[in-house]
Amino acid sequence: MERTLYLNEKKGLVVMRDGPSLWIREKDKAGTRIPARLIDMVFIVGNIKMDAGTLMLFAENSTPVTFMNKQGEAVGVVMPYNHASPDHHQEQKRFMTLETNHEAFKTWIASQRREAQIAVIKKIDWEKAQGFLSKGFREIDYTAVIDLHRSSKNHEWEAVHGIIENLILEMVIKEIVASNLDPHMGMINKNCNFGFALDLYQIISPESDLISIQFFTSCRWHDFVQSSRKNCTLTKDGWKNIVHRFENRKKKISHGLDMVLRGFFDLMRHVTP
């Protein structure tokens, strides 16, 4: 699997384009050259000194770039411009604009989401998952399980969960673009940027809950979070912890997204008249 590039604000850090590669230099350290073709996603946290050529290089390689502030909130996403409609745009547009397809799409999203939710509950409470499988399972049941793990630390949970959500959402966007679909053409999230990505994220979002729970079950999580009356931020080691957990789940999430997109193409073929 290709690598994710994480760039965190640091004094003396400079990122420049060097032909088909990146040149990353830190003060008093030897520079590092990374071929752009080896990078599949980029996350930039804080203020990084970077030339415009670097962003152009990412765009040329269809690599999305997410900008986040120090609180982990996404403030922007850079995507490659594609004036020639990708292969499946018209097919997607026909499906999304037909009112008769809306209920089928929502039912499919709910079904796929339920499978992801059960998989997460199996990891955090096997016995409860078996009970749900035998007696029935609702959205409210899943919410109740997750709320048990976020109680008494809601402020910190929102900060950590938001960062993980941004990491996974960029994966969704990347996979949609790679499938020659439009990430903005949503059905549930209409008339907004990345509407289709947000639609599909509903399916995969339980992964954000799982990684967040794993973070807070660590006996050291108090050392990773800095809270104040105004906001909650992560320490340098806190960021490393989350990135490490995300990277450990990345292959699994990527496989899940591949199955979701295959399912969407099947849905279009069988539902669209």
BELSULMO-V556169 format. One record per residue. N is the residue number from 1. SS is DSSP state (alpha for helix, beta for strand, coil for the rest). PSI is psi in radians with two decimals (NA if undefined). Layout:
# BELSULMO-V556169
N_SS_PSI + N_SS_PSI
This chain:
# BELSULMO-V556169
1_coil_2.49 + 2_coil_2.91 + 3_beta_2.65 + 4_beta_2.34 + 5_beta_2.13 + 6_beta_2.14 + 7_beta_1.96 + 8_beta_2.44 + 9_coil_2.24 + 10_coil_2.37 + 11_coil_2.25 + 12_coil_0.00 + 13_coil_2.21 + 14_beta_2.33 + 15_beta_2.19 + 16_beta_2.79 + 17_beta_2.43 + 18_beta_1.45 + 19_coil_-2.18 + 20_coil_0.23 + 21_beta_2.93 + 22_beta_2.52 + 23_beta_1.95 + 24_beta_2.13 + 25_beta_2.36 + 26_coil_2.66 + 27_coil_2.29 + 28_coil_0.36 + 29_coil_2.67 + 30_coil_2.51 + 31_coil_2.81 + 32_beta_2.28 + 33_beta_2.25 + 34_beta_2.08 + 35_beta_2.27 + 36_alpha_-0.50 + 37_alpha_-0.29 + 38_alpha_-0.08 + 39_beta_2.20 + 40_beta_-0.34 + 41_beta_2.67 + 42_beta_2.33 + 43_beta_2.18 + 44_beta_2.11 + 45_beta_2.09 + 46_coil_-2.76 + 47_coil_1.95 + 48_coil_2.34 + 49_beta_2.00 + 50_beta_2.46 + 51_coil_2.79 + 52_alpha_-0.52 + 53_alpha_-0.52 + 54_alpha_-0.80 + 55_alpha_-0.66 + 56_alpha_-0.65 + 57_alpha_-0.74 + 58_alpha_-0.74 + 59_alpha_-0.72 + 60_alpha_-0.48 + 61_coil_0.20 + 62_coil_0.68 + 63_coil_2.02 + 64_beta_2.58 + 65_beta_2.16 + 66_beta_2.24 + 67_beta_2.26 + 68_beta_2.59 + 69_coil_-3.13 + 70_coil_-0.28 + 71_coil_-0.05 + 72_coil_0.17 + 73_coil_2.32 + 74_beta_2.23 + 75_beta_-0.16 + 76_beta_2.72 + 77_beta_2.28 + 78_beta_2.20 + 79_coil_2.65 + 80_coil_2.49 + 81_coil_2.26 + 82_coil_1.70 + 83_coil_-0.34 + 84_coil_2.09 + 85_coil_2.20 + 86_coil_2.87 + 87_coil_-0.73 + 88_coil_0.13 + 89_alpha_-0.85 + 90_alpha_-0.68 + 91_alpha_-0.76 + 92_alpha_-0.75 + 93_alpha_-0.76 + 94_alpha_-0.75 + 95_alpha_-0.81 + 96_alpha_-0.50 + 97_alpha_-0.18 + 98_coil_2.04 + 99_alpha_-0.57 + 100_alpha_-0.28 + 101_alpha_-0.21 + 102_alpha_-0.80 + 103_alpha_-0.69 + 104_alpha_-0.71 + 105_alpha_-0.78 + 106_alpha_-0.68 + 107_alpha_-0.71 + 108_alpha_-0.76 + 109_alpha_-0.82 + 110_alpha_-0.69 + 111_alpha_-0.79 + 112_alpha_-0.66 + 113_alpha_-0.71 + 114_alpha_-0.70 + 115_alpha_-0.74 + 116_alpha_-0.67 + 117_alpha_-0.77 + 118_alpha_-0.70 + 119_alpha_-0.66 + 120_alpha_-0.78 + 121_alpha_-0.61 + 122_alpha_-0.59 + 123_alpha_-0.56 + 124_alpha_-0.37 + 125_coil_1.50 + 126_alpha_-0.78 + 127_alpha_-0.73 + 128_alpha_-0.67 + 129_alpha_-0.73 + 130_alpha_-0.64 + 131_alpha_-0.73 + 132_alpha_-0.69 + 133_alpha_-0.56 + 134_alpha_-0.54 + 135_alpha_-0.26 + 136_coil_2.74 + 137_coil_2.28 + 138_coil_2.88 + 139_alpha_-0.68 + 140_alpha_-0.55 + 141_alpha_-0.73 + 142_alpha_-0.78 + 143_alpha_-0.70 + 144_alpha_-0.70 + 145_alpha_-0.80 + 146_alpha_-0.69 + 147_alpha_-0.53 + 148_alpha_-0.55 + 149_alpha_-0.28 + 150_alpha_-0.13 + 151_coil_2.52 + 152_coil_-0.07 + 153_coil_0.69 + 154_alpha_-0.74 + 155_alpha_-0.84 + 156_alpha_-0.66 + 157_alpha_-0.79 + 158_alpha_-0.69 + 159_alpha_-0.85 + 160_alpha_-0.82 + 161_alpha_-0.65 + 162_alpha_-0.69 + 163_alpha_-0.82 + 164_alpha_-0.68 + 165_alpha_-0.75 + 166_alpha_-0.68 + 167_alpha_-0.80 + 168_alpha_-0.64 + 169_alpha_-0.64 + 170_alpha_-0.61 + 171_alpha_-0.74 + 172_alpha_-0.82 + 173_alpha_-0.79 + 174_alpha_-0.78 + 175_alpha_-0.62 + 176_alpha_-0.83 + 177_alpha_-0.72 + 178_alpha_-0.42 + 179_coil_0.11 + 180_coil_0.65 + 181_coil_2.90 + 182_coil_2.03 + 183_coil_-0.25 + 184_coil_-0.32 + 185_coil_1.33 + 186_coil_2.93 + 187_coil_-0.78 + 188_coil_-0.79 + 189_coil_1.47 + 190_coil_2.72 + 191_coil_0.68 + 192_coil_2.70 + 193_coil_2.42 + 194_coil_0.61 + 195_alpha_-0.77 + 196_alpha_-0.65 + 197_alpha_-0.70 + 198_alpha_-0.60 + 199_alpha_-0.88 + 200_alpha_-0.48 + 201_alpha_-0.51 + 202_alpha_-0.60 + 203_alpha_-0.81 + 204_alpha_-0.12 + 205_coil_-0.46 + 206_alpha_-0.40 + 207_alpha_-0.60 + 208_alpha_-0.70 + 209_alpha_-0.75 + 210_alpha_-0.84 + 211_alpha_-0.64 + 212_alpha_-0.77 + 213_alpha_-0.74 + 214_alpha_-0.66 + 215_alpha_-0.81 + 216_alpha_-0.18 + 217_coil_-0.12 + 218_coil_2.37 + 219_coil_-0.23 + 220_coil_0.15 + 221_alpha_-0.51 + 222_alpha_-0.50 + 223_alpha_-0.27 + 224_alpha_-0.16 + 225_beta_2.33 + 226_beta_2.01 + 227_beta_2.54 + 228_coil_3.12 + 229_coil_-0.49 + 230_coil_-0.69 + 231_coil_-3.14 + 232_beta_2.20 + 233_beta_2.85 + 234_beta_2.57 + 235_coil_2.99 + 236_alpha_-0.75 + 237_alpha_-0.52 + 238_alpha_-0.77 + 239_alpha_-0.76 + 240_alpha_-0.69 + 241_alpha_-0.80 + 242_alpha_-0.78 + 243_alpha_-0.74 + 244_alpha_-0.77 + 245_alpha_-0.70 + 246_alpha_-0.79 + 247_alpha_-0.60 + 248_alpha_-0.47 + 249_alpha_-0.10 + 250_alpha_-0.78 + 251_alpha_-0.73 + 252_alpha_-0.76 + 253_alpha_-0.74 + 254_alpha_-0.73 + 255_alpha_-0.74 + 256_alpha_-0.72 + 257_alpha_-0.65 + 258_alpha_-0.73 + 259_alpha_-0.67 + 260_alpha_-0.80 + 261_alpha_-0.65 + 262_alpha_-0.71 + 263_alpha_-0.64 + 264_alpha_-0.74 + 265_alpha_-0.68 + 266_alpha_-0.72 + 267_alpha_-0.77 + 268_alpha_-0.71 + 269_alpha_-0.62 + 270_alpha_-0.29 + 271_alpha_-0.76 + 272_coil_2.20 + 273_coil_NA
